[in-house]
Amino acid sequence: MGLNTARRITKTRKKANSLEDRIEQLEQDLANTKILLRKTLVALETHLTKDIDGDGKMG
C-alpha cells in the first residue's frame, strides 16, 4: 500500500468518524427538540383549555 493510499484511508476514516459524531449530535438535538415541543404543547393546551393536537386530551 502506497503512502497516498494510506493517507486517503486515514482521511476517509476521520471523515466517517466526524460524520458519525455529527449524526449523533443531530439525533440528540432532535430528541431535545421533541421534548421541548411536547412541553410547549402541554403548556399551550393547558393555558387555552383546548385540545390542539387532536389526541383527545388537554395537556
Backbone as JSON Lines, residues from 0, in Angstrom:
{"i":0,"aa":"M","n":[0.86,-1.17,0.0],"ca":[0.0,0.0,0.0],"c":[0.9,1.23,0.0]}
{"i":1,"aa":"G","n":[0.61,2.15,-0.91],"ca":[1.42,3.36,-1.01],"c":[1.05,4.38,0.04]}
{"i":2,"aa":"L","n":[1.91,5.39,0.16],"ca":[1.7,6.45,1.14],"c":[0.42,7.23,0.85]}
{"i":3,"aa":"N","n":[0.15,7.5,-0.42],"ca":[-1.07,8.23,-0.78],"c":[-2.32,7.45,-0.41]}
{"i":4,"aa":"T","n":[-2.28,6.15,-0.62],"ca":[-3.42,5.31,-0.27],"c":[-3.65,5.33,1.24]}
{"i":5,"aa":"A","n":[-2.59,5.22,2.01],"ca":[-2.69,5.26,3.48],"c":[-3.27,6.58,3.93]}
{"i":6,"aa":"R","n":[-2.85,7.67,3.32],"ca":[-3.38,9.0,3.67],"c":[-4.85,9.11,3.35]}
{"i":7,"aa":"R","n":[-5.24,8.57,2.19],"ca":[-6.66,8.61,1.81],"c":[-7.51,7.8,2.77]}
{"i":8,"aa":"I","n":[-7.0,6.65,3.17],"ca":[-7.73,5.81,4.13],"c":[-7.88,6.53,5.46]}
{"i":9,"aa":"T","n":[-6.81,7.14,5.94],"ca":[-6.85,7.89,7.19],"c":[-7.84,9.05,7.1]}
{"i":10,"aa":"K","n":[-7.8,9.77,5.99],"ca":[-8.7,10.91,5.78],"c":[-10.16,10.43,5.75]}
{"i":11,"aa":"T","n":[-10.39,9.31,5.06],"ca":[-11.74,8.76,4.97],"c":[-12.24,8.32,6.34]}
{"i":12,"aa":"R","n":[-11.38,7.71,7.14],"ca":[-11.77,7.29,8.49],"c":[-12.12,8.49,9.36]}
{"i":13,"aa":"K","n":[-11.3,9.54,9.28],"ca":[-11.59,10.75,10.07],"c":[-12.91,11.36,9.65]}
{"i":14,"aa":"K","n":[-13.15,11.39,8.34],"ca":[-14.4,11.95,7.83],"c":[-15.58,11.13,8.31]}
{"i":15,"aa":"A","n":[-15.46,9.81,8.26],"ca":[-16.53,8.93,8.71],"c":[-16.79,9.13,10.2]}
{"i":16,"aa":"N","n":[-15.72,9.23,10.99],"ca":[-15.89,9.47,12.42],"c":[-16.57,10.79,12.68]}
{"i":17,"aa":"S","n":[-16.19,11.84,11.95],"ca":[-16.81,13.14,12.17],"c":[-18.28,13.13,11.73]}
{"i":18,"aa":"L","n":[-18.59,12.38,10.68],"ca":[-19.99,12.25,10.25],"c":[-20.8,11.5,11.29]}
{"i":19,"aa":"E","n":[-20.23,10.45,11.86],"ca":[-20.92,9.7,12.92],"c":[-21.16,10.59,14.13]}
{"i":20,"aa":"D","n":[-20.17,11.41,14.48],"ca":[-20.33,12.35,15.6],"c":[-21.43,13.35,15.29]}
{"i":21,"aa":"R","n":[-21.45,13.84,14.07],"ca":[-22.46,14.84,13.67],"c":[-23.86,14.23,13.7]}
{"i":22,"aa":"I","n":[-23.98,13.01,13.21],"ca":[-25.28,12.33,13.23],"c":[-25.74,12.13,14.67]}
{"i":23,"aa":"E","n":[-24.83,11.71,15.52],"ca":[-25.17,11.52,16.93],"c":[-25.64,12.83,17.56]}
{"i":24,"aa":"Q","n":[-24.96,13.93,17.25],"ca":[-25.35,15.23,17.77],"c":[-26.72,15.65,17.23]}
{"i":25,"aa":"L","n":[-26.95,15.43,15.95],"ca":[-28.24,15.78,15.35],"c":[-29.37,14.95,15.96]}
{"i":26,"aa":"E","n":[-29.11,13.67,16.22],"ca":[-30.13,12.84,16.85],"c":[-30.45,13.33,18.26]}
{"i":27,"aa":"Q","n":[-29.43,13.75,18.99],"ca":[-29.65,14.28,20.34],"c":[-30.41,15.6,20.28]}
{"i":28,"aa":"D","n":[-30.04,16.45,19.33],"ca":[-30.75,17.73,19.16],"c":[-32.22,17.49,18.82]}
{"i":29,"aa":"L","n":[-32.48,16.51,17.96],"ca":[-33.86,16.19,17.6],"c":[-34.64,15.7,18.82]}
{"i":30,"aa":"A","n":[-34.04,14.84,19.61],"ca":[-34.71,14.34,20.82],"c":[-35.03,15.49,21.77]}
{"i":31,"aa":"N","n":[-34.06,16.38,21.96],"ca":[-34.29,17.53,22.84],"c":[-35.38,18.45,22.29]}
{"i":32,"aa":"T","n":[-35.41,18.64,20.99],"ca":[-36.44,19.47,20.36],"c":[-37.82,18.86,20.54]}
{"i":33,"aa":"K","n":[-37.92,17.54,20.4],"ca":[-39.2,16.86,20.59],"c":[-39.7,17.02,22.03]}
{"i":34,"aa":"I","n":[-38.78,16.9,22.99],"ca":[-39.15,17.08,24.4],"c":[-39.66,18.49,24.63]}
{"i":35,"aa":"L","n":[-38.94,19.47,24.13],"ca":[-39.34,20.87,24.29],"c":[-40.68,21.15,23.6]}
{"i":36,"aa":"L","n":[-40.87,20.6,22.41],"ca":[-42.12,20.79,21.68],"c":[-43.29,20.19,22.46]}
{"i":37,"aa":"R","n":[-43.09,19.02,23.03],"ca":[-44.16,18.38,23.8],"c":[-44.51,19.21,25.04]}
{"i":38,"aa":"K","n":[-43.48,19.7,25.74],"ca":[-43.72,20.55,26.92],"c":[-44.46,21.82,26.53]}
{"i":39,"aa":"T","n":[-44.08,22.39,25.4],"ca":[-44.73,23.61,24.92],"c":[-46.19,23.34,24.57]}
{"i":40,"aa":"L","n":[-46.45,22.21,23.91],"ca":[-47.82,21.84,23.56],"c":[-48.67,21.64,24.8]}
{"i":41,"aa":"V","n":[-48.13,20.96,25.78],"ca":[-48.87,20.73,27.04],"c":[-49.2,22.07,27.7]}
{"i":42,"aa":"A","n":[-48.23,22.96,27.77],"ca":[-48.45,24.26,28.39],"c":[-49.5,25.06,27.62]}
{"i":43,"aa":"L","n":[-49.43,25.01,26.29],"ca":[-50.38,25.77,25.47],"c":[-51.79,25.2,25.6]}
{"i":44,"aa":"E","n":[-51.9,23.88,25.55],"ca":[-53.22,23.27,25.71],"c":[-53.81,23.57,27.07]}
{"i":45,"aa":"T","n":[-52.97,23.54,28.1],"ca":[-53.44,23.85,29.45],"c":[-53.89,25.3,29.53]}
{"i":46,"aa":"H","n":[-53.1,26.19,28.96],"ca":[-53.42,27.62,29.0],"c":[-54.71,27.92,28.23]}
{"i":47,"aa":"L","n":[-54.87,27.32,27.06],"ca":[-56.03,27.6,26.22],"c":[-57.24,26.73,26.56]}
{"i":48,"aa":"T","n":[-57.02,25.72,27.43],"ca":[-58.02,24.71,27.74],"c":[-58.64,24.15,26.45]}
{"i":49,"aa":"K","n":[-57.77,23.75,25.53],"ca":[-58.2,23.24,24.24],"c":[-57.24,22.14,23.79]}
{"i":50,"aa":"D","n":[-57.81,21.09,23.17],"ca":[-57.0,20.01,22.61],"c":[-56.5,20.45,21.24]}
{"i":51,"aa":"I","n":[-55.23,20.78,21.17],"ca":[-54.65,21.3,19.93],"c":[-54.19,20.18,19.0]}
{"i":52,"aa":"D","n":[-53.6,19.14,19.56],"ca":[-53.01,18.1,18.72],"c":[-53.96,16.96,18.37]}
{"i":53,"aa":"G","n":[-55.2,17.05,18.81],"ca":[-56.21,16.08,18.43],"c":[-56.07,14.7,19.07]}
{"i":54,"aa":"D","n":[-55.37,14.65,20.21],"ca":[-55.21,13.35,20.87],"c":[-56.33,13.03,21.85]}
{"i":55,"aa":"G","n":[-57.31,13.93,21.9],"ca":[-58.47,13.69,22.75],"c":[-58.31,14.11,24.2]}
{"i":56,"aa":"K","n":[-57.19,14.72,24.53],"ca":[-56.99,15.19,25.91],"c":[-56.23,16.51,25.89]}
{"i":57,"aa":"M","n":[-56.43,17.25,26.96],"ca":[-55.7,18.52,27.1],"c":[-54.48,18.3,27.96]}
{"i":58,"aa":"G","n":[-53.41,18.91,27.56],"ca":[-52.19,18.82,28.36],"c":[-51.45,17.54,28.19]}
